[in-house]
Amino acid sequence: MHFAYLCKMHKQLIHLITQSVALSDLERNLCLQYFEPVLYPKNRVIEEEGKVPVYLYFVVSGFLRLFHYNQKGDEVTTHINCPPGFITSYSNFIHQQKSDDNLECITECELLRITKFDLDILIGQSPAFKDFSILVFQQSLSYNENRAKELATLNAEQRYLKLMDQHPEILQHVPMQYISSFLGMNPKSLSRIRKQIIR
């Protein structure tokens, strides 16, 4: 992969980090050193259930989802990610425990990835990365709490309208069966809600 392209990918990560914490030139170079660029095709599962998540991923471009199988064997999508942002099975990655989740590229994806071992080294070398990693983990916890609350308190149409308002790009790039699962409804219900809104 060409170095200029690597820098372009890392620039997005550095831009996101510096919105929250200041980075020195040394810390920017550490970012280049420890975050590995990868390109994955559409529909590739890059972390599998029953295994310890190997990487924390930063999404440069593309869409990914976390999903697991319920007792009936149906896929349940619990998280859909779009750039810029981080994705992994956070708790399992942090504690290096086996995950029930699969991480799949919905579209072709450009990603930066880092192992837990390298992340620990990076955090040890950089107070700014330590602060930022705590912030990312807190945001993940907050996201999961808010999502559980929304599934419990909002009806199906309200959940769809909120997604349409906050992340319209997901509706353009992610198949409806994943979106309906993510919103806690079946595809027929989602189709009916979309028709009502269009009318």
Phi and psi in degrees as a GROMACS rama.xvg file:
@    title "Ramachandran Plot"
@    xaxis  label "Phi"
@    yaxis  label "Psi"
@TYPE xy
-67.6542  141.612  HIS-2
-61.9983  -39.5553  PHE-3
-61.7029  -37.1642  ALA-4
-67.5111  -39.7511  TYR-5
-58.8697  -46.5633  LEU-6
-61.3456  -38.5813  CYS-7
-62.7503  -42.3073  LYS-8
-65.4783  -44.5459  MET-9
-68.2251  -28.92  HIS-10
-59.2636  -38.4734  LYS-11
-63.983  -41.4114  GLN-12
-64.9563  -47.1155  LEU-13
-63.0142  -38.2639  ILE-14
-61.2071  -43.6606  HIS-15
-64.7122  -44.1791  LEU-16
-63.3554  -43.6151  ILE-17
-73.6711  -6.1997  THR-18
-73.3403  -18.7262  GLN-19
-114.764  -38.2825  SER-20
-137.227  153.556  VAL-21
-83.6693  140.787  ALA-22
-119.584  136.089  LEU-23
-79.5632  168.944  SER-24
-59.8841  -38.1581  ASP-25
-61.4536  -43.8904  LEU-26
-67.455  -34.4361  GLU-27
-63.9022  -39.2868  ARG-28
-67.7111  -35.2274  ASN-29
-62.7979  -37.1906  LEU-30
-60.6268  -45.6308  CYS-31
-61.7993  -37.9951  LEU-32
-70.7371  -41.7893  GLN-33
-98.5223  -24.1358  TYR-34
-93.0795  115.281  PHE-35
-91.9257  127.67  GLU-36
-78.7424  137.5  PRO-37
-140.764  152.315  VAL-38
-124.523  125.471  LEU-39
-120.48  145.576  TYR-40
-77.3117  166.775  PRO-41
-57.3604  142.366  LYS-42
68.4871  16.6517  ASN-43
-86.757  125.811  ARG-44
-83.0205  119.14  VAL-45
-106.601  -13.3876  ILE-46
-137.845  133.036  GLU-47
-109.591  148.515  GLU-48
-61.0508  153.044  GLU-49
82.1352  1.80863  GLY-50
-127.131  157.649  LYS-51
-73.6202  127.478  VAL-52
-57.5112  127.887  PRO-53
-82.2804  -38.0118  VAL-54
-127.654  152.144  TYR-55
-97.5418  130.464  LEU-56
-110.982  138.764  TYR-57
-105.662  127.354  PHE-58
-88.2361  110.761  VAL-59
-83.543  -46.1896  VAL-60
-152.554  154.519  SER-61
102.585  176.432  GLY-62
-128.925  135.759  PHE-63
-128.062  163.618  LEU-64
-140.979  150.179  ARG-65
-100.212  132.99  LEU-66
-147.302  156.579  PHE-67
-136.012  174.239  HIS-68
-104.366  132.513  TYR-69
-82.3031  -175.352  ASN-70
-64.7277  -24.0278  GLN-71
-83.2092  -8.13817  LYS-72
89.9379  7.83067  GLY-73
-84.7819  146.694  ASP-74
-73.4365  135.357  GLU-75
-122.459  113.266  VAL-76
-83.89  120.235  THR-77
-104.036  -17.4541  THR-78
-154.067  134.96  HIS-79
-122.632  128.403  ILE-80
-118.514  140.199  ASN-81
-129.641  159.713  CYS-82
-72.4992  155.741  PRO-83
-87.7779  145.37  PRO-84
174.934  172.194  GLY-85
-107.168  150.237  PHE-86
-149.24  137.295  ILE-87
-172.7  177.416  THR-88
-83.572  88.063  SER-89
-52.9647  -54.9347  TYR-90
-60.1981  -41.4886  SER-91
-69.2327  -36.0443  ASN-92
-66.3346  -47.4727  PHE-93
-62.8102  -43.569  ILE-94
-92.6096  -0.735116  HIS-95
52.4247  53.6379  GLN-96
-116.659  156.622  GLN-97
-62.7363  140.681  LYS-98
-107.18  150.846  SER-99
-88.3262  -5.69132  ASP-100
-95.2634  152.711  ASP-101
-110.879  142.769  ASN-102
-112.855  120.725  LEU-103
-126.13  139.966  GLU-104
-80.4018  116.383  CYS-105
-75.0191  -40.5372  ILE-106
-118.22  178.162  THR-107
-60.4561  139.129  GLU-108
-131.217  134.326  CYS-109
-100.686  122.686  GLU-110
-133.715  154.117  LEU-111
-110.905  138.826  LEU-112
-133.273  152.579  ARG-113
-144.201  139.97  ILE-114
-79.5094  164.524  THR-115
-63.8076  -38.7436  LYS-116
-60.2814  -48.406  PHE-117
-69.8248  -34.9187  ASP-118
-62.6845  -41.3306  LEU-119
-62.6428  -40.1061  ASP-120
-63.7537  -46.1296  ILE-121
-60.3837  -44.5011  LEU-122
-63.5907  -37.433  ILE-123
-66.9897  -31.0429  GLY-124
-88.6961  -18.7433  GLN-125
-137.131  110.705  SER-126
-58.8375  -34.2151  PRO-127
-64.4738  -43.35  ALA-128
-67.5868  -33.1069  PHE-129
-62.8354  -47.4029  LYS-130
-61.357  -42.9599  ASP-131
-68.6454  -39.5332  PHE-132
-65.2543  -36.4167  SER-133
-63.3349  -42.1796  ILE-134
-61.6769  -44.0353  LEU-135
-62.6785  -43.138  VAL-136
-65.7751  -39.5669  PHE-137
-63.3595  -40.3741  GLN-138
-64.9817  -35.7549  GLN-139
-64.6727  -44.6301  SER-140
-61.9226  -44.2619  LEU-141
-62.6564  -42.2925  SER-142
-59.7157  -46.7101  TYR-143
-64.5882  -37.7423  ASN-144
-65.4229  -45.6557  GLU-145
-64.7824  -38.6558  ASN-146
-65.3734  -42.6286  ARG-147
-62.356  -39.6854  ALA-148
-65.6313  -42.4579  LYS-149
-65.142  -41.7647  GLU-150
-63.5243  -29.9355  LEU-151
-84.9713  -29.4758  ALA-152
-112.355  -24.3804  THR-153
-97.911  143.994  LEU-154
-79.2471  173.385  ASN-155
-57.9757  -43.848  ALA-156
-65.0713  -40.8106  GLU-157
-63.0653  -39.2668  GLN-158
-64.8163  -41.4011  ARG-159
-66.5008  -43.9931  TYR-160
-63.0885  -36.9968  LEU-161
-66.1841  -42.3719  LYS-162
-64.3363  -40.9042  LEU-163
-62.4185  -36.2462  MET-164
-75.7887  -43.5583  ASP-165
-88.5944  -33.236  GLN-166
-139.065  65.1143  HIS-167
-61.1185  -25.4388  PRO-168
-65.3535  -28.6018  GLU-169
-64.3258  -40.0124  ILE-170
-66.2892  -26.0172  LEU-171
-83.1965  -27.7209  GLN-172
-116.342  -12.1262  HIS-173
-110.765  131.487  VAL-174
-56.6023  146.951  PRO-175
-62.684  -30.0998  MET-176
-67.2443  -30.4895  GLN-177
-74.8026  -40.5022  TYR-178
-64.8463  -43.7359  ILE-179
-62.9008  -41.5905  SER-180
-63.5524  -44.2295  SER-181
-60.2504  -36.8591  PHE-182
-86.2579  0.317378  LEU-183
75.4103  37.8782  GLY-184
-143.772  169.86  MET-185
-89.9799  161.101  ASN-186
-57.83  -34.1133  PRO-187
-64.2373  -41.2651  LYS-188
-63.5335  -42.781  SER-189
-63.2098  -42.5449  LEU-190
-60.5248  -41.6563  SER-191
-65.0791  -43.047  ARG-192
-63.4323  -41.3767  ILE-193
-65.335  -38.956  ARG-194
-65.2616  -40.5236  LYS-195
-62.7358  -41.6399  GLN-196
-67.2133  -40.2061  ILE-197
-64.1464  -40.5685  ILE-198
